[in-house]
Amino acid sequence: MSQYAKTALVVDDSQTERLNLATILQNAGCMVLQAASGNDAYEAAQEHQPGVIFLDILMENGDGYQTCRQLKRNPVTAAIPVIMVSTKANPVDIQWASRLGACDYIVKPYTEQAILASLAKASAS
C-alpha cells in the first residue's frame, strides 16, 4: 500500500483542474473525491472525512477562503489538512490562507512533484 493511501477531496470549479489533480493523487495511491464549489466541498468533507483537501480559492458558490474558514471552525472537519491550490501567487494571499488554517499553498500551474510534496507534508501532520 502506498504511503499516501488515503482519501483526498479535490475542490475546483474547473473540471480540467479537478481531473488533472485527481490523476496525480490516484497515481500516488489516493482514493479521490471531487467537488466543484466550496459549499459542496464543505458538505463532502463533513460526510466523508477525507484525509486531505486540495482547495481552489477562486470559485463561485463558496470561495476557498470561506470554505477553509468553515472547515477549521467545525470540530468534525477541523483536523483535516487543507492545501490551497490557486493561481493567486501574491504573498498576502498565501499568508491569509495560512491564517485561516491551510497547511500548505500551491500556485498553479503546479508540478506533480509539488502536489506529492504537499501531500507528504499533510500526511506527516
N, C-alpha and C positions, 0 to 999 in steps of 0.2 A: 504494500500500500504506500502511496506517495506521502511524503512529509507534509504536503499541502491538502491531504484528503479531508475536506470539509465542505460545507455548503457556502457558496458565495452568492450574494444578491448584487446584480449589476443593474444600475439605475441610470438611464439616459433616455432623452426624448428622441434620439436618433437610433433607428433600428440598426443601421450600419455599425454605429459605435457599439451598441449592445452586442451584436453578433461577433464583432472583432474581439472585444474583451472576453466574451463568453468562450470563444475558441481558445484563447490563450489560457484561461483558467481551467477549462476542461482538459486541455493537454497536460496541465500540471496536476490533474487528478481531482479537481473540484467538481462537485455537483453544482450546477448554476441555475439560479432562479433569475428572472428578469422582470423589471418594472419600467414603465415609460414616463412616470412622473413621481414627484416627491410624495404626494398623497398616497399613491399606490404602493410606493416603497415602504412608507410608514406602516401601512396595513400588513404588507407581506412580512415585514420584519417582526411584527408582533405575533403573527400567525406561525411563521416557520422558524424563527430564532436562528438565522444564518450565522455562520462563524465569522463572517466578514462582509462588509458592504462597500462596494465601489460606487460612489455617488457623484453624478454630474452636478454642476451648480446652476447653469442657466437652463431652466425648464419651466414650462407652463404648468399650472395645477400643482403648485408646491415646489419652490426652488430648493436647491441643495442646502443652502444655509438654514432655511426654515426647517427643513426635514432633519438635518443634523441636530439642531437645537431640540426638536421634539423627541428624537431618539434618545438623546443624552438625558433628557428630563424624565423619561419614562423608566421606572425601575425594571420593567420587563426587558427593555432593549438597551439600557444604559451601558452595559458591559460589552456590547458588540463593537468591535473595532470598525471605524468609519474611515475610508480612504477617499478623499475628494479627487475627482478626475475632471479637469476643466481646461478650457482654452485661456482662462484668466490667469496670467502669469505675474501679475503685479504683487510685490511683496506684501502689500496691505491685505490683499485677498487671502494669501497664504497664512498670514498671521491671524486674520479673522477666523478662518477655518479651524486653526489650532485652538483659538479661544473658545470656539463652540464645541470642541471636543474631538475633532478629527485627529486621528493618529498619524496621518501622512497626507501628502498632497502631490499629485502627479499632473504635470502640464501636458496637454495634448499639443501636437502629436507625440505619443509616447512610444517607447520600445517595449518589446516583450520582456526584456531584461529588467526594465524599470517596474513593470507590473509584478514580476516574480519577486523582485527585491522587496517591494512594498508588501506583498503577500507574506513573505517570510518574516518581515518585521511585525506585521499584525499577528501572525501565528505565534510569535515569541512573547507577545504581550498578554 
